Amino acid sequence: MTIRRVSNPPNPWAGTSVEWLGEPPPAELEVYEEEAKRALAENESPDVGFRWSLNPYRGCFHACSYCYARSSHQYLGFGAGTDFDRKIVVKTNIAQRLREEFLRPAWRGEVIAFSGNTDCYQPLEAVYGLTRRCLEVCLDFRNPVGMITKGALVRRDIPLLTAMSRETKVSVCLSIPFADDATGRAVEPGASLPSQRFETLRMLSDAGIETGIGIAPVIPGLNDSHIAPLLDRARAAGAQNAFLVLIRLSDQTLPVFEERLAEAFPDRARKIWHAIEEMRGGRRNDTRFHDRMIGRGPRWNAIETLFEVECRRLGLNAGHDHSDDNGAALEDSPFRRPSPQAALFPEPGEIRPNSGR
């Protein structure tokens, strides 16, 4: 793998469609470009509900202090702290590689998660448009897609996602762990504000796209009291599905979160750590499969019960079929390889790859 630094990085706020709503923060952004060997990563963890994921970017400008993906930046020779937030690697050829994946005879039209690691709608997407180009490839092949993001930039692609939903299975989940903007900005300084994410959720739902909310992560002592209001607001915005995940703090992520917590919530930090340790058997993290994303003990049981009761009351997850969430090939997948003639002569008004930008 070869990555090359871009000497004059593109300004993610100079385009006509930007992710940041409001004044952009000061930042020393370094952009590195690479040509990916493959578009898709195969998941082997039993704790997540997908087999295949697509990640156009390494590192994430959203700078969420709890992000489990921080440790992956060290594989590139970068740090898991501010390097993860500001040294962003862009896979310039990922849409081409995705098309090659779909043309392989072995590909069976399985659901692809956008993204399994870092956010596919972080600010640089406004310049590079890699997520959009990959979605256009998925539309061309009618391949099912599940998205999760904190980025309001997904609004730009509502017409494309609407067109996709008429041809294949499409779902978009907004990750919204905090009910108020102040807490969100303190813990996720580069992400869209929670209020903006709820507006985005409404816009997607109104367009007829299947939507959901991810309360991820749950940070006991900080946002467990937000769960009920978050679910209420999500349902009012048209969400159909919901999930929650307990905070995961790897060795590389823990000091980043610890520093942010002490700075933003000095009066509550000790209480929060005590609550996390209570759910982790005295530890601050648990790396074991089946235990990494959930807690143990009375307090976690109470959180899960509250979540399930509220979801039932609101009708969330009522029609969600988990049978295909493990990534197994869908027998009724609408995936198909388009004929060369269809690619050359699209229907009038049809959204095709490399259009609409």
C-alpha positions as CSV (number, residue, x, y, z in Angstrom):
1,M,0.0,0.0,0.0
2,T,1.3,3.4,-0.9
3,I,-0.2,6.7,0.4
4,R,0.9,10.1,-0.9
5,R,0.3,13.4,0.8
6,V,-1.6,16.0,-1.1
7,S,0.6,19.1,-0.9
8,N,-2.4,21.5,-1.1
9,P,-5.3,19.7,0.6
10,P,-8.8,20.5,-0.8
11,N,-10.8,22.8,1.4
12,P,-13.9,20.8,2.5
13,W,-15.8,24.0,3.0
14,A,-15.1,25.5,-0.4
15,G,-17.6,23.4,-2.4
16,T,-21.2,23.9,-3.1
17,S,-22.2,21.1,-0.7
18,V,-20.6,21.0,2.7
19,E,-21.1,18.9,5.7
20,W,-20.4,21.5,8.3
21,L,-23.4,23.7,9.2
22,G,-22.1,26.8,10.8
23,E,-18.6,28.3,11.1
24,P,-15.9,25.7,10.3
25,P,-13.5,25.0,13.1
26,P,-9.8,25.9,12.8
27,A,-7.9,22.8,11.8
28,E,-4.5,21.7,10.4
29,L,-5.8,19.2,7.9
30,E,-3.5,16.8,6.1
31,V,-4.9,14.7,3.2
32,Y,-3.2,11.6,1.9
33,E,-4.4,9.8,-1.3
34,E,-4.1,6.1,-1.9
35,E,-5.3,3.6,-4.5
36,A,-7.1,0.8,-2.8
37,K,-6.5,-2.8,-3.8
38,R,-10.1,-3.8,-3.0
39,A,-13.2,-1.8,-2.1
40,L,-14.8,-4.2,0.5
41,A,-13.6,-5.4,3.9
42,E,-15.0,-8.6,5.2
43,N,-16.1,-8.6,8.8
44,E,-15.4,-11.6,11.0
45,S,-16.8,-10.3,14.3
46,P,-20.0,-11.8,15.6
47,D,-20.9,-8.6,17.3
48,V,-21.9,-6.5,14.3
49,G,-24.8,-7.1,11.9
50,F,-23.0,-7.1,8.6
51,R,-20.4,-9.1,6.7
52,W,-19.2,-6.6,4.1
53,S,-18.3,-3.0,4.6
54,L,-17.0,-0.1,2.5
55,N,-14.8,2.7,3.9
56,P,-13.8,5.4,1.5
57,Y,-11.7,7.3,4.1
58,R,-9.2,6.3,6.8
59,G,-9.3,8.7,9.8
60,C,-12.2,10.9,10.5
61,F,-12.5,14.7,10.9
62,H,-15.5,14.2,13.2
63,A,-12.9,13.6,16.0
64,C,-15.3,11.6,18.2
65,S,-13.3,11.0,21.4
66,Y,-14.7,7.5,21.9
67,C,-14.2,6.2,18.4
68,Y,-13.2,2.6,18.3
69,A,-11.6,3.1,14.9
70,R,-8.8,5.2,16.3
71,S,-6.5,2.2,16.8
72,S,-6.7,1.3,13.0
73,H,-4.8,4.5,12.2
74,Q,-1.7,3.1,13.8
75,Y,-1.5,0.5,11.1
76,L,-0.6,3.5,8.8
77,G,2.1,4.7,11.0
78,F,-0.1,7.5,12.4
79,G,-1.2,8.2,15.9
80,A,-4.7,7.4,17.4
81,G,-5.1,10.9,18.8
82,T,-5.0,14.1,16.8
83,D,-3.5,12.2,13.8
84,F,-6.7,10.2,13.5
85,D,-8.7,13.5,13.5
86,R,-6.6,15.5,11.0
87,K,-4.5,13.1,8.9
88,I,-7.2,11.7,6.5
89,V,-6.4,9.0,3.9
90,V,-8.7,9.1,0.8
91,K,-9.1,6.0,-1.4
92,T,-9.4,7.7,-4.7
93,N,-10.2,4.7,-6.8
94,I,-12.7,3.0,-4.5
95,A,-15.7,3.3,-6.8
96,Q,-13.8,1.6,-9.6
97,R,-12.7,-1.2,-7.2
98,L,-16.3,-1.6,-6.1
99,R,-17.5,-2.1,-9.7
100,E,-14.8,-4.8,-10.1
101,E,-16.1,-6.5,-7.0
102,F,-19.6,-6.6,-8.4
103,L,-18.3,-8.1,-11.7
104,R,-16.7,-11.0,-9.9
105,P,-18.8,-14.2,-10.5
106,A,-18.6,-15.0,-6.8
107,W,-20.4,-11.8,-5.7
108,R,-24.0,-12.7,-4.7
109,G,-25.6,-9.3,-4.0
110,E,-25.0,-9.2,-0.2
111,V,-25.7,-6.0,1.9
112,I,-22.8,-3.6,2.0
113,A,-22.4,-1.4,5.1
114,F,-21.3,2.2,4.6
115,S,-19.1,2.4,6.6
116,G,-17.8,-0.2,9.1
117,N,-14.9,2.0,10.3
118,T,-14.9,5.8,9.8
119,D,-17.7,8.0,8.7
120,C,-18.4,8.0,4.9
121,Y,-20.0,11.5,5.1
122,Q,-17.2,13.4,6.9
123,P,-16.4,16.8,5.4
124,L,-13.9,15.7,2.7
125,E,-16.8,13.8,1.1
126,A,-18.0,17.2,-0.1
127,V,-14.9,17.5,-2.2
128,Y,-14.1,13.9,-3.3
129,G,-17.6,12.5,-3.6
130,L,-16.4,9.0,-3.1
131,T,-19.4,7.8,-1.1
132,R,-21.7,9.2,-3.8
133,R,-19.8,7.5,-6.6
134,C,-19.9,4.1,-4.7
135,L,-23.7,4.5,-4.2
136,E,-24.1,5.2,-7.9
137,V,-22.3,1.9,-8.6
138,C,-24.6,0.2,-6.1
139,L,-27.6,1.6,-8.0
140,D,-26.2,0.4,-11.3
141,F,-26.1,-3.1,-9.9
142,R,-29.1,-2.8,-7.6
143,N,-27.0,-3.9,-4.7
144,P,-28.5,-3.6,-1.1
145,V,-26.9,-0.9,1.1
146,G,-27.1,-0.1,4.8
147,M,-25.6,3.3,5.9
148,I,-24.7,4.8,9.3
149,T,-23.4,8.3,9.6
150,K,-23.2,11.4,11.8
151,G,-22.8,13.6,8.7
152,A,-25.5,16.0,7.6
153,L,-23.9,15.8,4.1
154,V,-26.0,12.7,3.5
155,R,-28.8,15.2,2.6
156,R,-27.0,15.9,-0.6
157,D,-27.6,12.3,-1.7
158,I,-31.3,12.0,-0.9
159,P,-32.4,12.0,-4.6
160,L,-29.9,9.2,-5.3
161,L,-30.9,7.2,-2.2
162,T,-34.5,7.6,-3.1
163,A,-33.8,6.3,-6.6
164,M,-31.9,3.4,-5.1
165,S,-34.8,2.5,-2.7
166,R,-37.0,1.9,-5.7
167,E,-34.6,-0.7,-7.0
168,T,-33.0,-2.3,-4.0
169,K,-33.0,-2.4,-0.2
170,V,-31.6,0.9,1.3
171,S,-31.5,2.0,4.9
172,V,-29.8,5.0,6.5
173,C,-29.2,5.1,10.3
174,L,-28.2,8.4,12.0
175,S,-25.9,7.9,14.9
176,I,-27.2,10.3,17.6
177,P,-26.0,9.4,21.1
178,F,-26.7,12.8,22.7
179,A,-30.0,14.7,23.1
180,D,-28.5,18.2,23.3
181,D,-26.1,20.1,21.1
182,A,-23.7,21.1,23.9
183,T,-22.9,17.6,25.0
184,G,-22.6,16.5,21.4
185,R,-20.1,19.2,20.5
186,A,-18.1,18.5,23.7
187,V,-17.7,14.8,22.9
188,E,-18.0,14.8,19.0
189,P,-16.4,18.2,18.2
190,G,-16.2,17.8,14.4
191,A,-19.6,16.1,13.8
192,S,-22.9,17.7,12.9
193,L,-24.9,18.8,15.9
194,P,-27.5,16.4,17.2
195,S,-30.3,18.9,16.2
196,Q,-28.9,18.9,12.6
197,R,-28.9,15.1,12.6
198,F,-32.5,14.9,13.6
199,E,-33.4,17.4,10.8
200,T,-31.5,15.1,8.4
201,L,-33.4,12.1,9.8
202,R,-36.7,13.8,9.0
203,M,-35.6,14.7,5.5
204,L,-34.6,11.2,4.7
205,S,-37.8,9.7,6.2
206,D,-39.9,12.2,4.3
207,A,-38.2,11.0,1.1
208,G,-39.5,7.5,1.7
209,I,-36.1,6.1,2.7
210,E,-35.9,3.5,5.6
211,T,-34.3,5.3,8.5
212,G,-33.1,4.5,12.0
213,I,-31.3,5.9,15.0
214,G,-28.1,4.5,16.6
215,I,-27.6,5.4,20.3
216,A,-24.0,4.6,20.0
217,P,-22.2,4.8,22.3
218,V,-24.1,4.7,25.6
219,I,-21.8,6.4,28.1
220,P,-23.4,5.6,31.5
221,G,-23.5,8.6,33.8
222,L,-23.4,10.9,30.8
223,N,-26.1,10.0,28.3
224,D,-28.1,7.0,29.6
225,S,-30.7,9.5,30.7
226,H,-30.9,10.7,27.0
227,I,-32.2,7.3,25.7
228,A,-35.9,7.9,26.1
229,P,-35.9,11.4,24.6
230,L,-33.7,10.3,21.8
231,L,-36.0,7.5,20.8
232,D,-39.0,9.9,21.0
233,R,-37.4,12.4,18.8
234,A,-36.2,9.8,16.3
235,R,-39.7,8.3,16.0
236,A,-41.2,11.8,15.5
237,A,-38.6,12.3,12.7
238,G,-39.9,9.1,11.0
239,A,-37.3,6.6,12.2
240,Q,-38.4,3.0,11.9
241,N,-35.4,1.2,13.6
242,A,-33.1,1.8,16.6
243,F,-30.1,0.2,18.3
244,L,-27.7,1.0,21.1
245,V,-24.1,0.1,21.9
246,L,-22.1,0.5,25.1
247,I,-19.0,2.5,24.8
248,R,-15.9,0.6,23.7
249,L,-12.5,1.9,24.8
250,S,-9.5,0.2,23.3
251,D,-6.0,0.9,24.7
252,Q,-5.5,3.5,22.0
253,T,-8.9,5.2,22.4
254,L,-9.1,5.2,26.2
255,P,-6.5,8.1,26.8
256,V,-8.2,10.2,24.1
257,F,-11.6,9.8,25.7
258,E,-10.1,10.2,29.2
259,E,-8.6,13.5,28.3
260,R,-11.8,14.8,26.6
261,L,-13.9,13.7,29.5
262,A,-11.7,15.4,32.1
263,E,-11.7,18.6,30.1
264,A,-15.4,18.8,29.2
265,F,-17.0,17.2,32.3
266,P,-14.6,17.6,35.2
267,D,-17.4,17.4,37.8
268,R,-18.9,14.2,36.3
269,A,-15.8,12.3,35.1
270,R,-15.4,10.2,38.3
271,K,-19.1,9.2,38.3
272,I,-18.9,8.2,34.6
273,W,-15.8,6.1,35.1
274,H,-17.4,4.3,38.0
275,A,-20.5,3.6,36.0
276,I,-18.4,2.2,33.1
277,E,-16.3,0.0,35.4
278,E,-19.5,-1.2,37.1
279,M,-20.8,-2.5,33.7
280,R,-17.4,-3.9,32.7
281,G,-16.6,-6.1,35.7
282,G,-14.3,-3.5,37.2
283,R,-12.5,-2.8,33.9
284,R,-12.8,0.2,31.5
285,N,-13.0,-2.0,28.5
286,D,-13.8,-5.6,27.4
287,T,-12.3,-6.9,24.2
288,R,-14.0,-10.3,24.2
289,F,-16.4,-11.2,21.4
290,H,-20.1,-11.1,22.5
291,D,-19.1,-8.7,25.4
292,R,-17.4,-5.8,23.7
293,M,-20.6,-3.9,22.8
294,I,-22.8,-4.7,25.8
295,G,-22.6,-4.4,29.5
296,R,-23.2,-6.6,32.5
297,G,-25.0,-6.1,35.8
298,P,-28.1,-4.3,37.1
299,R,-27.5,-0.9,35.6
300,W,-26.9,-2.3,32.1
301,N,-30.0,-4.5,32.5
302,A,-32.0,-1.4,33.4
303,I,-30.7,0.4,30.3
304,E,-31.6,-2.5,28.0
305,T,-35.1,-2.8,29.6
306,L,-35.7,0.9,29.2
307,F,-34.6,0.8,25.5
308,E,-36.8,-2.2,24.7
309,V,-39.9,-0.8,26.5
310,E,-39.5,2.5,24.7
311,C,-39.0,0.9,21.3
312,R,-42.2,-1.2,21.8
313,R,-44.1,1.8,22.9
314,L,-43.0,3.8,19.9
315,G,-43.3,1.0,17.4
316,L,-39.6,1.0,16.6
317,N,-38.0,-2.2,15.2
318,A,-41.5,-3.6,14.7
319,G,-41.0,-4.5,11.1
320,H,-37.3,-5.0,11.1
321,D,-36.2,-8.4,9.8
322,H,-32.8,-9.4,11.2
323,S,-32.6,-12.6,9.1
324,D,-30.3,-11.0,6.6
325,D,-28.3,-8.9,9.0
326,N,-25.4,-11.4,9.3
327,G,-24.5,-10.7,5.7
328,A,-25.6,-14.0,4.2
329,A,-26.6,-13.7,0.6
330,L,-30.2,-12.7,0.1
331,E,-32.1,-15.3,-2.0
332,D,-34.3,-12.5,-3.2
333,S,-31.6,-9.9,-3.6
334,P,-32.4,-7.5,-6.5
335,F,-28.7,-7.5,-7.4
336,R,-28.0,-7.9,-11.1
337,R,-25.1,-7.2,-13.5
338,P,-26.3,-4.7,-16.1
339,S,-25.9,-5.5,-19.7
340,P,-23.4,-3.3,-21.6
341,Q,-26.3,-2.0,-23.7
342,A,-28.2,-0.9,-20.5
343,A,-25.1,1.0,-19.4
344,L,-24.8,2.8,-22.7
345,F,-28.5,3.7,-23.0
346,P,-30.1,4.6,-19.7
347,E,-33.7,5.3,-19.4
348,P,-34.7,9.0,-19.6
349,G,-34.3,10.7,-16.3
350,E,-32.5,7.7,-14.7
351,I,-29.7,8.4,-12.3
352,R,-26.6,6.6,-13.5
353,P,-23.0,6.6,-12.3
354,N,-21.1,9.8,-12.9
355,S,-24.3,11.8,-13.0
356,G,-25.9,14.3,-10.7
357,R,-22.7,16.0,-9.4
